[in-house]
Amino acid sequence: SHGSRVHKRRLALSRCDTILGMSGIKVSIHHNKDKHELDFESPDLTIGELREAIERQLSVAQDVQQLICAGRKWVGVAFGNDVKVLDAAGPRGTKDVMGVKVVTLMLMAPAGVDGSEDVNKCEGQVNEASQRLSAIAADAQPDDARKELRVISDLLCRASEGLDCAKLVGAQKDRRRALLKRIEEVDQEVENTKKRFVIA
């Protein structure tokens, strides 16, 4: 009937309004003097989902994350992984900025826990190896080339070992994967250079 059609249309509109009115949530995280802003589509974001995002994007493993919001540590049953972030933060830890809920947190974790310093060191060794390889002149003496290639191989070996030993998660794990690929490529160039100078 006409009446039920109007009612259905109203229901559809009200459902539409609810979807449009549901804005996401922004979590502002202060960690090691840095500020990171993570955006989430659903306001029903849980603490567990937030911890996963922190591990993925900030490379801090979930088991060492200590979250503090409005002076309260998020530990224990009251702050389990299935608790919604907005409920945990409460009015004191949440601000409304242009229709978006913003939760500000402090992330405490042991120094160097993200492994970025280890990865940076290994990246420096790979960069140095690559630069040294490029600098070997085409008319270099075989003995000089042999010595330099030994240094380059040693740099690559140390970088590879350093990356293997580093405990990494998230973005730093992706960096390690890319660096190991680079090490393989530079190592292949070393082999090609050896052939050019007829070095066994």
C-alpha positions in Angstrom: 0.0 0.0 0.0 0.9 3.7 -0.3 1.3 4.1 3.4 3.8 1.2 3.8 5.8 2.5 0.8 6.2 5.9 2.5 7.2 4.2 5.7 9.8 2.1 3.9 11.1 5.3 2.2 11.4 7.0 5.6 13.2 4.0 7.0 15.7 4.0 4.1 16.3 7.8 4.5 16.8 7.5 8.2 19.3 4.6 7.6 21.0 6.8 5.1 21.2 9.7 7.5 22.8 7.3 10.1 25.4 6.2 7.6 26.2 9.8 6.6 26.3 10.9 10.2 28.8 8.2 11.2 32.1 9.8 10.8 35.4 8.1 11.5 37.8 8.4 14.3 41.3 9.9 14.4 43.8 8.7 16.9 46.7 11.1 17.7 49.7 9.2 19.1 52.6 10.8 20.9 55.7 8.5 20.8 59.4 9.4 21.3 58.8 13.2 20.7 57.0 12.3 17.4 53.3 12.7 16.7 51.5 10.2 14.5 47.9 10.5 13.4 46.0 7.4 12.4 42.6 7.6 10.7 40.0 4.9 11.0 36.7 4.8 9.2 34.6 3.1 11.9 33.9 4.8 15.3 33.6 1.3 16.6 37.4 0.8 16.5 38.5 -1.5 19.3 41.7 -1.3 21.4 42.9 -4.6 19.7 42.4 -3.1 16.2 44.3 0.0 17.3 47.2 -2.0 18.7 47.4 -3.9 15.3 47.5 -0.6 13.4 50.3 0.7 15.7 52.3 -2.5 15.2 51.8 -2.2 11.4 52.5 1.5 11.0 54.8 2.4 13.9 56.6 -1.0 14.1 56.0 -1.3 17.8 55.1 -4.9 18.7 51.7 -5.3 20.5 53.2 -7.0 23.6 55.5 -4.0 24.4 52.9 -1.2 23.7 51.8 0.8 26.7 49.0 3.1 25.9 48.1 6.1 28.2 45.0 8.3 27.6 44.0 11.2 29.8 46.4 10.1 32.5 45.1 6.5 32.6 47.0 3.4 31.5 45.1 1.1 29.2 45.9 -2.2 31.1 43.9 -5.0 32.6 40.4 -6.4 31.8 38.8 -2.9 31.7 41.0 -2.2 28.7 40.8 -5.5 26.8 41.3 -5.8 23.1 37.5 -5.9 22.5 36.8 -2.6 24.3 36.0 0.3 21.9 38.6 3.0 21.8 36.0 5.8 22.3 34.6 4.0 25.4 38.1 3.5 26.9 39.0 7.2 26.2 35.8 8.6 27.6 34.9 12.3 27.5 38.3 13.3 29.0 40.3 11.6 26.3 38.1 12.5 23.3 37.7 15.8 21.4 35.3 16.6 18.6 37.0 18.3 15.8 34.8 19.3 12.9 32.6 16.2 13.4 35.5 13.8 13.8 36.2 12.2 17.2 39.9 12.7 18.0 41.5 10.5 20.7 44.9 11.6 22.0 47.2 8.8 23.4 50.8 8.5 24.6 52.6 5.3 23.4 55.3 4.2 25.8 57.7 1.5 24.7 61.3 0.6 25.3 63.9 2.8 23.5 64.8 1.5 20.0 62.0 -1.1 20.1 60.9 -0.5 16.5 64.4 -1.6 15.3 64.7 1.5 13.0 68.3 2.2 14.2 69.4 -1.3 13.3 67.8 -1.1 9.9 69.3 2.4 9.3 72.8 1.0 10.1 72.3 -1.9 7.7 71.0 0.5 5.0 74.1 2.6 5.5 76.3 -0.4 4.9 74.4 -1.4 1.7 74.6 2.2 0.5 78.4 2.3 1.1 78.9 -1.0 -0.6 76.9 0.2 -3.7 78.9 3.5 -3.8 82.2 1.7 -3.5 81.2 -0.7 -6.3 80.2 2.1 -8.6 83.6 3.8 -7.9 85.7 0.9 -9.2 87.2 2.2 -12.4 87.0 0.1 -15.6 90.8 0.3 -16.0 91.6 -0.5 -12.3 94.3 -3.0 -11.5 92.9 -6.5 -10.8 94.7 -6.6 -7.4 93.1 -3.2 -6.4 89.7 -4.4 -7.7 90.0 -7.6 -5.7 90.8 -5.8 -2.5 87.9 -3.4 -3.0 85.4 -6.2 -3.8 86.5 -8.0 -0.6 85.6 -4.8 1.4 82.2 -4.6 -0.5 81.4 -8.2 0.2 82.2 -7.8 3.9 79.8 -4.8 4.1 77.0 -6.7 2.4 77.6 -9.7 4.7 77.5 -7.5 7.8 74.3 -5.8 6.6 72.6 -9.1 5.8 73.6 -10.6 9.3 72.4 -7.4 11.0 69.0 -7.6 9.3 68.6 -11.3 10.0 69.2 -10.7 13.8 66.9 -7.7 14.1 63.5 -8.4 15.6 61.1 -6.3 13.4 57.4 -5.9 12.9 55.3 -3.7 10.6 56.9 -1.1 8.4 60.5 -1.9 9.5 59.9 -5.5 8.5 58.9 -4.3 5.0 62.1 -2.2 4.9 64.2 -5.3 5.8 62.6 -7.2 3.0 63.4 -4.4 0.5 67.0 -4.1 1.8 67.6 -7.9 1.5 66.5 -7.7 -2.1 68.9 -4.8 -2.6 71.8 -6.8 -1.0 71.1 -9.6 -3.5 71.2 -7.2 -6.4 74.5 -5.5 -5.3 75.9 -9.0 -4.6 75.1 -10.0 -8.2 76.9 -6.8 -9.5 79.9 -7.9 -7.4 79.9 -11.2 -9.2 79.6 -9.5 -12.6 82.5 -7.2 -11.7 84.7 -10.2 -10.7 84.1 -11.7 -14.1 85.1 -8.4 -15.7 88.4 -8.4 -13.9 88.7 -12.2 -14.2 88.8 -12.6 -10.4 88.0 -16.0 -9.0 
